Amino acid sequence: KREPKTYSNTCEYPSPAGDPNLTTCIDHSLFSYPAQGRRRSHKVSQESHPITLLPPELMAHVFVLAAEDEIMIPFIVSHVCRSWRSLALRTPSLWRRISLDSRLRMWTERIPRARACTLDVAIQPQLSVVGSRVRRQYLDAGMVQLYMHMVSPYLSRWRSLTIDFQHYAPYLWNASLSVCCGFGPSVQALRLEHLSLVHPNNDDT
């Protein structure tokens, strides 16, 4: 008689411990996570990547420097591992750059992560590559006004404001700067250090 076949619901996967490209956290005192809700226990590799030995303050500084060149760095590093995500969420200056475009939901979530940190607000036409051509995003007054109304409640926290219009559309200046006009504390940018306004085709007196 043949022995009946037995089937197992478990699968075995090769251990990633030898992969030098994987990042794990070996110092759990720096990052605490609730024990409840865990379904499985994960073993920490003894051969962790050397980058995990860097102090969290130094890692946070590296993240902030990288974010000055690439606007999406905060989201990129926060999806590498749990420890990097925890560190990114605890670094308000990492989220201070607000380069407004059609991704309004992303920017709406990013502003609270900056907490009380000053903000660098920018409206610049985004570039997109279609085939062999580079296209510049077209901005009209309605879209610009929507962008500015989203950040105007935080005007007192603006560290810089950069507006760059490279095409003509009616009332662009009016739409972008009207939220800054008026009197009272709500329109006083006392922490503003840098202001850049570029609109070669401006006809708004």
Helices and strands as residue ranges (DSSP letters): G 16-18, G 50-53, H 56-67, H 73-77, H 82-89, G 92-95, E 97-100, H 104-113, E 119-123, E 127-130, E 133-136, H 141-151, G 152-157, E 158-164, H 172-177, G 178-180, G 185-187, E 194-198
